[in-house]
Amino acid sequence: MDFNDSPEEAEFRRQVRAWLAENTSEFSAYDYDTMSDEEEVALCRRWVARKAEAGYAAMRLPRAFGGMDATPMQCVIYAQEEARYKLPFNYFGITLGMAVPTLLTFASEEYKAALLPRVLSGEHIWCQLFSEPSAGSDLANLRTRAEKEGEEWVINGQKVWTTGAHLADYGILVARSNPELPKHKGLTYFFLDMKSPGVEVRPITQIDGGAEFNEVYFSDVRIPDSQRLGEVCEGWKVAMTTLMFERQAAGEQSLGLIDFEDLFRTVLGIDLTDGPAIEDSQVREKLVDWYLIQEGLKYFGYRQLTALSAGRPPGPEASLGKLLEARGAQAAAGFATDLMGYEGIIKDPALAPCGGAHQSAVLQAPGIRIAGGTDEILRNTLAEKVLGLPPEARNDKALPFNQIM
Ligand SMILES: Cc1cc2nc3c(=O)[nH]c(=O)nc-3n(C[C@H](O)[C@H](O)[C@H](O)COP(=O)(O)OP(=O)(O)OC[C@H]3O[C@@H](n4cnc5c(N)ncnc54)[C@H](O)[C@@H]3O)c2cc1C
């Protein structure tokens, strides 16, 4: 394991630090806890445009498309340095991490030239229209239909949990074009204008009061064949490429969900009925647990970075980091709010201890344990691909989709 930057990495870090120091002050001055979503989205658009001017918005892209041909390690260094600043929430995660690299790989030169600059200017947000009510972990089970009519495809069906669909200008979509083929083989991949007639976006209100997800309904939505990405019925391969880009993007950013120092500060401020919480042996034992998890994850992260720095992409063992961090963060936030007693149920940042950060974390953690692979799916990946245990039975894999049920 190598903890140090190579001379080239250190020089790149120096450049990034200098650029961030010069360009963040305007954005760090805002109070993001109290501003409306609309204001934060507007600031995020400006921040993306600012980063794009220097090539930092989509670093992996070729220079011709506004990137800097960056290595994975340079992306990690940028993410580490940017994380030191208070900046608007990143509403472009799916756009830049999934949609843009998929377009770059599969779209025509005309579409790339027309669409990519509008992302980098902060104008266009994209969403990912994959999951459906009966297709999440088993994505190949999806039922939204795509039927060819002349030079167009007609889309009918429903997607769900579509992050940011209410903000999105465009979406990447997987639909079933041939139900007579086995489930992974009858899918086709498209992108579409979210303002097309027949697209209806319905927000889903979350337990924390936010509404970042949506149901999206398609009623006779028409997509030109030129907006097909990949071959007809080869949509599974394109979708796997998108998910590979998602994993890459996730691997370049630490989730940073467990903040031991913050937890420690919270405990220092709490009094139990028989004295300060920090003097309670059970509380101290728990704190040691969170410290060990955080440190274990930090060194696991260094191991991944050492591999990345040597040019080895993240393998299936990367699932371990997300599994431990998301579960650990949920338990740590639950522990902090339990210790707060009645104050643990107050979420208003103006009234709650520590600005309600632990309360928010309790409510958001279940979603983090599901997004990008549920705990159980990550365990399956670790069992099959890392430990070499026998794979799950997948009896429906070779059956025509329309004969599965
Ligand atoms: C924060 C968040 C953001 C999201 N954003 C998007 C988005 O932008 N676009 C999009 O398309 N989707 C999005 N999703 C949806 C996400 O991809 C799915 O929720 C996820 O794939 C799980 O699918 P599901 O909800 O249908 O649950 P299911 O797959 O039905 O799972 C239900 C339960 O069964 C378990 N399970 C399922 N299969 C197995 C198995 N083989 N072995 C053992 N246990 C199993 C699961 O672990 C889970 O506990 C988002 C979800 C979240 C939480």
PDBQT file of the ligand as one rigid body, heavy atoms in Angstrom, charges set to zero:
ROOT
HETATM    1  C1  LIG A 501     -31.196   6.816  -3.488  1.00  0.00    +0.000 C 
HETATM    2  C2  LIG A 501     -31.654   6.031  -4.703  1.00  0.00    +0.000 A 
HETATM    3  C3  LIG A 501     -31.514   6.578  -5.978  1.00  0.00    +0.000 A 
HETATM    4  C4  LIG A 501     -31.957   5.847  -7.099  1.00  0.00    +0.000 A 
HETATM    5  N1  LIG A 501     -31.863   6.436  -8.326  1.00  0.00    +0.000 NA
HETATM    6  C5  LIG A 501     -32.245   5.746  -9.427  1.00  0.00    +0.000 A 
HETATM    7  C6  LIG A 501     -32.197   6.346 -10.715  1.00  0.00    +0.000 A 
HETATM    8  O1  LIG A 501     -31.851   7.518 -10.866  1.00  0.00    +0.000 OA
HETATM    9  N2  LIG A 501     -32.572   5.618 -11.783  1.00  0.00    +0.000 N 
HETATM   10  C7  LIG A 501     -32.982   4.325 -11.673  1.00  0.00    +0.000 A 
HETATM   11  O2  LIG A 501     -33.274   3.708 -12.697  1.00  0.00    +0.000 OA
HETATM   12  N3  LIG A 501     -33.093   3.728 -10.441  1.00  0.00    +0.000 NA
HETATM   13  C8  LIG A 501     -32.733   4.407  -9.334  1.00  0.00    +0.000 A 
HETATM   14  N4  LIG A 501     -32.840   3.834  -8.079  1.00  0.00    +0.000 N 
HETATM   15  C9  LIG A 501     -33.419   2.515  -7.964  1.00  0.00    +0.000 C 
HETATM   16  C10 LIG A 501     -32.396   1.450  -7.581  1.00  0.00    +0.000 C 
HETATM   17  O3  LIG A 501     -31.563   1.128  -8.671  1.00  0.00    +0.000 OA
HETATM   18  C11 LIG A 501     -33.197   0.225  -7.105  1.00  0.00    +0.000 C 
HETATM   19  O4  LIG A 501     -33.911   0.632  -5.942  1.00  0.00    +0.000 OA
HETATM   20  C12 LIG A 501     -32.294  -0.922  -6.752  1.00  0.00    +0.000 C 
HETATM   21  O5  LIG A 501     -31.735  -1.475  -7.910  1.00  0.00    +0.000 OA
HETATM   22  C13 LIG A 501     -33.075  -2.027  -5.996  1.00  0.00    +0.000 C 
HETATM   23  O6  LIG A 501     -34.192  -2.391  -6.714  1.00  0.00    +0.000 OA
HETATM   24  P1  LIG A 501     -35.651  -2.441  -6.054  1.00  0.00    +0.000 P 
HETATM   25  O7  LIG A 501     -35.858  -1.180  -5.314  1.00  0.00    +0.000 OA
HETATM   26  O8  LIG A 501     -36.596  -2.817  -7.130  1.00  0.00    +0.000 OA
HETATM   27  O9  LIG A 501     -35.576  -3.608  -4.984  1.00  0.00    +0.000 OA
HETATM   28  P2  LIG A 501     -35.607  -5.168  -5.286  1.00  0.00    +0.000 P 
HETATM   29  O10 LIG A 501     -34.582  -5.489  -6.329  1.00  0.00    +0.000 OA
HETATM   30  O11 LIG A 501     -36.999  -5.593  -5.533  1.00  0.00    +0.000 OA
HETATM   31  O12 LIG A 501     -35.119  -5.736  -3.906  1.00  0.00    +0.000 OA
HETATM   32  C14 LIG A 501     -35.985  -5.870  -2.775  1.00  0.00    +0.000 C 
HETATM   33  C15 LIG A 501     -35.212  -6.601  -1.688  1.00  0.00    +0.000 C 
HETATM   34  O13 LIG A 501     -34.861  -7.932  -2.154  1.00  0.00    +0.000 OA
HETATM   35  C16 LIG A 501     -33.466  -8.132  -2.076  1.00  0.00    +0.000 C 
HETATM   36  N5  LIG A 501     -33.001  -8.923  -3.226  1.00  0.00    +0.000 N 
HETATM   37  C17 LIG A 501     -33.306  -8.720  -4.530  1.00  0.00    +0.000 A 
HETATM   38  N6  LIG A 501     -32.691  -9.630  -5.305  1.00  0.00    +0.000 NA
HETATM   39  C18 LIG A 501     -31.963 -10.433  -4.467  1.00  0.00    +0.000 A 
HETATM   40  C19 LIG A 501     -31.097 -11.551  -4.669  1.00  0.00    +0.000 A 
HETATM   41  N7  LIG A 501     -30.853 -12.028  -5.892  1.00  0.00    +0.000 N 
HETATM   42  N8  LIG A 501     -30.532 -12.106  -3.570  1.00  0.00    +0.000 NA
HETATM   43  C20 LIG A 501     -30.777 -11.630  -2.331  1.00  0.00    +0.000 A 
HETATM   44  N9  LIG A 501     -31.593 -10.573  -2.071  1.00  0.00    +0.000 NA
HETATM   45  C21 LIG A 501     -32.167  -9.992  -3.131  1.00  0.00    +0.000 A 
HETATM   46  C22 LIG A 501     -32.861  -6.735  -2.129  1.00  0.00    +0.000 C 
HETATM   47  O14 LIG A 501     -31.569  -6.693  -1.562  1.00  0.00    +0.000 OA
HETATM   48  C23 LIG A 501     -33.880  -5.914  -1.343  1.00  0.00    +0.000 C 
HETATM   49  O15 LIG A 501     -33.648  -6.043   0.028  1.00  0.00    +0.000 OA
HETATM   50  C24 LIG A 501     -32.472   4.549  -6.940  1.00  0.00    +0.000 A 
HETATM   51  C25 LIG A 501     -32.628   4.008  -5.655  1.00  0.00    +0.000 A 
HETATM   52  C26 LIG A 501     -32.255   4.746  -4.544  1.00  0.00    +0.000 A 
HETATM   53  C27 LIG A 501     -32.461   4.154  -3.187  1.00  0.00    +0.000 C 
ENDROOT
TORSDOF 0
